[in-house]
């Protein structure tokens, strides 16, 4: 199991981005969370297979039809705690 920690900037809040990410993550069997941050960035912490996380990263770079992704900062990490499902967190 690997962990992807990503920060997505652009027009990514108020456009259904969190729900878009959560739906894709759940379909890929990924656990973790997505959350809007106060500075307009969306944070994603995702755990799963390398292949599934690579697919999710591609999804983060594309974004939903109503949004516009300018930048994705991604870090690969070893999980410190294990999530059981993928959720939408609120700041």
Secondary structure in CASP SS format (residue, H / E / C, confidence):
PFRMAT SS
TARGET T0000
AUTHOR 0000-0000-0000
METHOD secondary structure of the structure
MODEL  1
X C 1.00
X E 1.00
X E 1.00
X E 1.00
X E 1.00
X E 1.00
X E 1.00
X E 1.00
X E 1.00
X E 1.00
X E 1.00
X C 1.00
X C 1.00
X C 1.00
X C 1.00
X C 1.00
X H 1.00
X H 1.00
X H 1.00
X H 1.00
X H 1.00
X H 1.00
X H 1.00
X H 1.00
X H 1.00
X H 1.00
X H 1.00
X C 1.00
X C 1.00
X C 1.00
X E 1.00
X E 1.00
X E 1.00
X E 1.00
X E 1.00
X E 1.00
X C 1.00
X C 1.00
X C 1.00
X C 1.00
X C 1.00
X E 1.00
X E 1.00
X E 1.00
X E 1.00
X E 1.00
X E 1.00
X E 1.00
X C 1.00
X H 1.00
X H 1.00
X H 1.00
X H 1.00
X H 1.00
X H 1.00
X H 1.00
X H 1.00
X H 1.00
X H 1.00
X H 1.00
X H 1.00
X H 1.00
X C 1.00
X C 1.00
X C 1.00
X C 1.00
X C 1.00
X E 1.00
X E 1.00
X E 1.00
X E 1.00
X E 1.00
X E 1.00
X E 1.00
X E 1.00
X E 1.00
X E 1.00
X C 1.00
X C 1.00
X C 1.00
X C 1.00
X C 1.00
X C 1.00
X C 1.00
X C 1.00
X E 1.00
X E 1.00
X E 1.00
X E 1.00
X C 1.00
X C 1.00
END
